[in-house]
C-alpha cells in the first residue's frame, strides 16, 4: 500500500541522502562549512535520481554520537541544506533528524517535505541513554505548522537500542497506528545497514492491513526479492554507497543495478 504521492508506483524505493556532519557535531568540517555539505549531498542526489529511485530522504547520519534534542545550529544547517538542494529534486522528499521527532517535523514542514521518518513512540535503552520520544509534541507541531498532509513514518524498533516495552512488535505497531496516528510503520534491523528480521516484517504486515509497512534498514540487491514479497516498500542508504559503506558517497552503478532488479519485481 504505497502513499498517494508515489502515484501508481508499486513497491516504492526511498533512498537516503546522507548529509555530512552538521555544525555542532564532533565530525563537522568547519573549513568546508555548509557550502560543502550542500555540494556533497547534491552529488549524491543526482546519482540517486539518475538511478531511478522513487523518493529521497535527507538524514544527518553523520552527526555521531547522536542526540535526542537537536541543537539550534543543527536544525538551521539541515534546513539550509535541504532548501538549497530542493531545486534539483525531481522526486518527492522527506527528512529525518536523528533522533528528534519535533526537529524532524519542523524541518520537514518548512522545507515542503512529503514525509518525515523518526522514532516517535516507545521507550528504549540505547547507546545514547534512555530514549523517550515525544510523539504527541511532534504530531501537534505538524498540525500547528499547517502540514497535516506531511506523512509521519514511524520506525517501530529503534536502531542502536533495545525496546523496554515487552509487547510484541506487531502489537506495538498496531498501537502506534491506533493511538499515535502513524501514517506508516517501518521495521528495522539492530544497526544501520543491517536487515530487519523477516519474521518481524511479516508479523507487522499481517497485522496492519491498511497501513503501509516498509523495511527500513539492510535492504540490498541480494535480499530485496524476499523483502518486497512482504513489505510495501523499502528505505535504502548503505547499499547504495561505494563498497556498501554507510559513510561513503553514493555509487551510481549500485543504484542502477538495484533499481533494475526492483523493476523486474514490480
HELIX and SHEET records of a PDB file:
HELIX    1   1 UNK A    4  UNK A    6  5                                   3    
HELIX    2   2 UNK A   33  UNK A   51  1                                  19    
HELIX    3   3 UNK A   72  UNK A   85  1                                  14    
HELIX    4   4 UNK A   86  UNK A   88  5                                   3    
HELIX    5   5 UNK A  101  UNK A  111  1                                  11    
HELIX    6   6 UNK A  135  UNK A  144  1                                  10    
HELIX    7   7 UNK A  169  UNK A  180  1                                  12    
HELIX    8   8 UNK A  198  UNK A  207  1                                  10    
HELIX    9   9 UNK A  224  UNK A  228  1                                   5    
HELIX   10  10 UNK A  238  UNK A  240  5                                   3    
HELIX   11  11 UNK A  242  UNK A  244  5                                   3    
HELIX   12  12 UNK A  252  UNK A  265  1                                  14    
SHEET    1   A 9 UNK A  12  UNK A  18  0                                        
SHEET    2   A 9 UNK A  55  UNK A  59  1                                        
SHEET    3   A 9 UNK A  92  UNK A  96  1                                        
SHEET    4   A 9 UNK A 115  UNK A 118  1                                        
SHEET    5   A 9 UNK A 151  UNK A 155  1                                        
SHEET    6   A 9 UNK A 184  UNK A 187  1                                        
SHEET    7   A 9 UNK A 212  UNK A 215  1                                        
SHEET    8   A 9 UNK A 233  UNK A 236  1                                        
SHEET    9   A 9 UNK A  12  UNK A  18  1                                        
SHEET    1   B 3 UNK A 129  UNK A 131  0                                        
SHEET    2   B 3 UNK A 124  UNK A 126 -1                                        
SHEET    3   B 3 UNK A 161  UNK A 163 -1                                        
END                                                                             
